[in-house]
């Protein structure tokens, strides 16, 4: 089960990063942040025995981080 969950998370990451072509820069930043956060959260969750909780928490934190990164870049310009 652990391998299947990790494989599903990796597939989600690849699919998300591959679909960024027609998105705005903000959407790309949030999407990439979500994917990276989900992958990290899945890894931590798999280690602690709660992979789906880690995935959800990581995705939420990554989305917020991606949005804040985008806003910071816009304010620096």
TAHU-V541961 format. One record per residue. RES is the residue in three letters. SS is DSSP state (alpha for helix, beta for strand, coil for the rest). PSI is psi in radians with two decimals (NA if undefined). NEAR is the number of other C-alpha atoms within 12 Angstrom. Layout:
{{RES	SS	PSI	NEAR} {RES	SS	PSI	NEAR}}
This chain:
{{UNK	coil	-0.68	12} {UNK	alpha	-0.72	19} {UNK	alpha	-0.69	14} {UNK	alpha	-0.74	14} {UNK	alpha	-0.74	26} {UNK	alpha	-0.72	27} {UNK	alpha	-0.70	18} {UNK	alpha	-0.71	21} {UNK	alpha	-0.72	33} {UNK	alpha	-0.70	24} {UNK	alpha	-0.69	17} {UNK	alpha	-0.73	25} {UNK	alpha	-0.82	27} {UNK	alpha	-0.76	19} {UNK	alpha	-0.69	17} {UNK	alpha	-0.80	25} {UNK	alpha	-0.48	23} {UNK	alpha	-0.32	16} {UNK	coil	0.33	17} {UNK	coil	0.00	20} {UNK	coil	-0.77	14} {UNK	coil	0.44	11} {UNK	coil	2.73	16} {UNK	coil	2.90	13} {UNK	alpha	-0.67	19} {UNK	alpha	-0.78	24} {UNK	alpha	-0.67	25} {UNK	alpha	-0.80	25} {UNK	alpha	-0.77	31} {UNK	alpha	-0.72	31} {UNK	alpha	-0.78	36} {UNK	alpha	-0.74	35} {UNK	alpha	-0.72	31} {UNK	alpha	-0.80	33} {UNK	alpha	-0.78	38} {UNK	alpha	-0.73	35} {UNK	alpha	-0.70	33} {UNK	alpha	-0.73	41} {UNK	alpha	-0.78	37} {UNK	alpha	-0.74	30} {UNK	alpha	-0.66	33} {UNK	alpha	-0.72	36} {UNK	alpha	-0.86	31} {UNK	alpha	-0.73	23} {UNK	alpha	-0.65	26} {UNK	alpha	-0.64	25} {UNK	alpha	-0.68	19} {UNK	alpha	-0.08	15} {UNK	coil	0.14	17} {UNK	coil	1.19	20} {UNK	alpha	-0.67	29} {UNK	alpha	-0.60	28} {UNK	alpha	-0.76	23} {UNK	alpha	-0.71	28} {UNK	alpha	-0.84	35} {UNK	alpha	-0.79	26} {UNK	alpha	-0.72	26} {UNK	alpha	-0.71	29} {UNK	alpha	-0.75	32} {UNK	alpha	-0.80	26} {UNK	alpha	-0.69	26} {UNK	alpha	-0.69	28} {UNK	alpha	-0.79	27} {UNK	alpha	-0.75	26} {UNK	alpha	-0.72	25} {UNK	alpha	-0.71	28} {UNK	alpha	-0.79	24} {UNK	alpha	-0.65	19} {UNK	alpha	-0.79	23} {UNK	alpha	-0.78	24} {UNK	alpha	-0.66	18} {UNK	alpha	-0.70	14} {UNK	alpha	-0.71	14} {UNK	alpha	-0.66	13} {UNK	alpha	-0.38	9} {UNK	alpha	-0.31	8} {UNK	coil	NA	7}}
